[in-house]
Amino acid sequence: MDPLSDLQPTAGRAGAVLLEVATALEGLSRDQQMQYTIDLHSLPMDDDERAWLRARLGSGEVRAALDVAGHSTVDETGFAGVWWVRHGDAEGRAGLEQIVVARVPALLLAHPDDVADAAGRLAAAVDEMVENLDG
Amino acid sequence: MAEPPTLGDALRARGLSRRALLKYAGWMASLMALPPSVVPAMAEGLAKARRQAVIWLSFQECTGCTESLTRSFSPSLEDLIFDFISLDYHHTLQAASGEAAEAARHQSMRDNKGKYIVVVDGSVPTADGGVYSTIAGQTNLAILAETVADAAAVVAVGTCAAFGGLPQARPDPTGAVAIDKLVVGKPVINIPGCPPLPQAMAGTLTQILAFGKLPELDELRRPRAFFGETIHDRCYRRPFYKRGQFAKTFDDAGARKGWCLYELGCKGPVTYNACATAKWNGGVSFPIQSGHGCIGCSEPGFWDMGGLYRPLASSTRPLKRVVPIAAAGGVALGAGAALLARRRLADTSNTQEET
């Protein structure tokens, strides 16, 4: 569904954000490497506007949970390439909310340094296993 | 001495992936109103940085600044700052005491010569040779001079350290002086507030670590990222100000409807700080949202501004500066409030002349 087809006059600032998301998504369809983030925390939206925006974007197929420096969720919305990211604090309150327009949000990707470290640790574990088998 | 590991390596050793830095950088960029596009660079900068040696000096203060930083409400995220710094001396928090504590300070000064950051909370008493506050037999003045000699930078946290604060309020019996009046030849950053926002303290240190340079400062040496706008600029009650809807008492109908607290002494129009956006207690609220005007605690001389509940435009000292700002901030009705306040001042002056 075209996100612009159902814009309510009452959407206020949330409507402007939806327009920004639509423009970014159009950009992603042309540039697959794009990562575009909208920081909802810094926008003067009230709870109703935020709820309207969340409902308007809907839910998709992917839901990821991260437990790193607090709990975070990364939810695909009903529009492929549009993700709703929520970082909570220890009590579960939202410390930061973002809309990320990307094929996969960078937060979900393993960093090359972490991959290199993991490769070394796994190789060491395999060596240890082989040594134990030989012994 | 072997160089300490990078923050990226140190966090990985703790089982935290690079995602932690990406998340932290995203949160910090949001607080500092930086564009989200800087987040990857900030995270990479942090990953390559090495743990920053910090010596924290507490002088004429109440420990509220330390409480603000250590009692944050998102411990998993906000506490990452303690992974980024090596707090080598803090006489309230450290386990060591007496000679051992002072030895730790001297050790850090030697090991990190020219690289460590000195954080100071509290003002320095200068009257009578500085005898009103001493630590380990040394005056605050002497400890400050000794410690900043080989520092890379000095960060004055809290209004007492930044501007003199409560100790300097009239009659200022100890001759309290702000840190930047005493430190010469070193960069000084002021992070005022009573207490300062923990995000402002952590954000400033993070910015130094991630980008290897001091943040942009205003004319009072405050980081613009946190002190670039007034409370009034970002206050959710500002529409009421523009419409001329002011609470007259703390329990009238206007107050219950959340109207502007300008006439109840709110100092938001002349107070530069990020409380209205960063908020307190884990983003729950800030003073105005809780029904009380801003007391202007991050501004110089806030304690002597004529009373916490006296409307800005009727106070004596800052009147010439304040009334035009307040009038320019609103439309006709807002300006009307400033006019009424001028009249109130005139009434006050006439009364004073008569008496």
Interface residues (C-beta under 8 A of the other chain):
Chain A: T37 I38 D39 H41 S42 P44 L66 V68 A69 G70 S72 H87 D89 A90 E91 R93 G95 L96 Q98 A106 L107 A110 H111 D113 D114 D117
Chain B: G8 R12 L16 S17 R18 R19 A20 L22 K23 Y24 G26 W27 A29 S30 A33 P36 S37 V39 P40 A47 F73 S74 P75 S76 L77 L80 Y236 T277 G282 G283
